[in-house]
Structures are given as structure tokens and as C-alpha cells.
């Protein structure tokens, strides 16, 4: 007797989870710094930032998430304090507080840390514009990260830094692009998926030409994939056609459990670690890590 679709899915998930847990993840030779960006909202940007970070931490790597979004959703998902009055990204950017002094350990994994964002960050663009020169205001985050990495013992430095950007192309996002070596773009498998992407790529090219020649789009992650719809497959095919070298094979499904996890101060990697969403993010993290470990 053939398996029902549900039983087949459970069998497949069990096999994939076992393979992912057994997989070796290569440790990068130096810290890989990713900006996770897409000015189009609702594409799974923050969700991907925290879940990829948690997946890598679950494999024993040291990971830091820098929350650069005033909404503080990444801070929430990682279980760190970020209510008004808590010092975090704003103080690093504006007041020169050393980043190492404000980083908090996530409540979920020993090797996962977060620099939190509070609502104060909503005014950072204006403050940076008013108080710093044109060049300095764009390099604040890069300078702070460089100082932190230079002063940390080699065995304490993070293997990965993920900068979770706001859904805009303002000064905060420019700071993230200047600070990073790589850009990770989440693209949802829905109608208008590529809307605004050209503008983002043009911005990245300008940053690369004028401010950060090391910056490159290294990773594109397909999110919110619904295998029941023909459209999702068409969108995935279209993205792969345009970005064959950057798109990961791993695809993140549309899953309720992934959306629920942050309300419990968790990522999907601890909230429901055997779910399809957790397996997909673990597979994506392993692929991303091993694909770029030697040249990140």
C-alpha cells in the first residue's frame, strides 16, 4: 500500500533532518559579514536572518545578529532585551559605545548573540545626518565592527555576522552595505517577487563603486514557497534563470510554525526543530556556509 501524502511528507522530513544534522559545516577562515536586505517588506528578511543564524549556531558556529531595524523583530526572535532604555545599535552608531559592551547572548543557543535594536533607532538617520560628516555617517557601523573584531581574541570572534536591515534604502541600510562583504537577498515566491529588486541591485552597485569594493551579492534565498501553487514554481524558475550562481538550492516553505516562533522569543530552530521550516533553514544555512567558506 502506498503512503498517504502526509505520511510521505513525514518520511521525507525525517530523512532530510537526519541528513542535515549529520552534515559537516565548514568554518570560514575569517568572519563572514552578511547584510540581509530587501526594501520590499514581507519577504522573510528578518525571519531568514535569525533562522539562518540560529541554524549555524546549532552546528556549533559563533554567530552575531546585528538588529538594524527599529522594529526590533530580530531581537524579539532571539530572546534578548530590547525595550526602550536598553542600549544597542543606536548607541553604537550615534554615541560610539563599543559594540562588544552591548551584545547580548540569545536565550536559545550558547554561541548565538545579538546587538539589539530599540525604537530609538527610528531617529538614527536624522541624528547621523545632523551630527556627522557625509563620509563618517556612512561608515559608523563598519568602524564599530572592525574595532570589535580587531580587539577580540581569535577564538572568540564570530564566524558569521548577519545585519538585519530595515525595509528601506536609508542611512541605516547604507551603513550595513558599507560594513558587509556579502549581501543575502530573500525573495518570496509570490507575484511581484522581483519588484524593486533592480533598484536594490543598483544601490548595491553604487555602494560597491563608491564606498565598499568588497561588497557582492553572494546569496539569494527563495522564501514562502507554496508547492501547491503553479505560480511559486514559476517565480522560483524565473529567479534561478536570472541569478543561477547566487540562488541556493534550499527553498523555504510557507509555514505557520515559522511565523509563530518569534512570539515565543524563539527561532524555528528551537520552537519546532523538526518542522519543515526548521529543516529548510538548516539546509539553507549548511549550503550557504559550505558554498562560501573558502572565499567569504
Secondary structure as UniProt FT lines:
FT   HELIX           5..22
FT   STRAND          32..36
FT   HELIX           45..58
FT   TURN            59..60
FT   STRAND          63..68
FT   TURN            70..71
FT   HELIX           73..77
FT   TURN            78..79
FT   TURN            84..85
FT   HELIX           89..95
FT   HELIX           99..102
FT   STRAND          104..105
FT   TURN            110..111
FT   STRAND          112..115
FT   HELIX           119..123
FT   HELIX           124..131
FT   HELIX           134..138
FT   HELIX           140..151
FT   HELIX           154..156
FT   STRAND          160..165
FT   HELIX           171..179
FT   STRAND          182..188
FT   TURN            191..196
FT   HELIX           197..210
FT   TURN            213..214
FT   STRAND          216..225
FT   TURN            227..228
FT   HELIX           230..242
FT   TURN            244..246
FT   STRAND          247..253
FT   HELIX           256..261
FT   HELIX           262..264
FT   HELIX           268..271
FT   TURN            273..274
FT   HELIX           276..292
FT   TURN            293..295
//
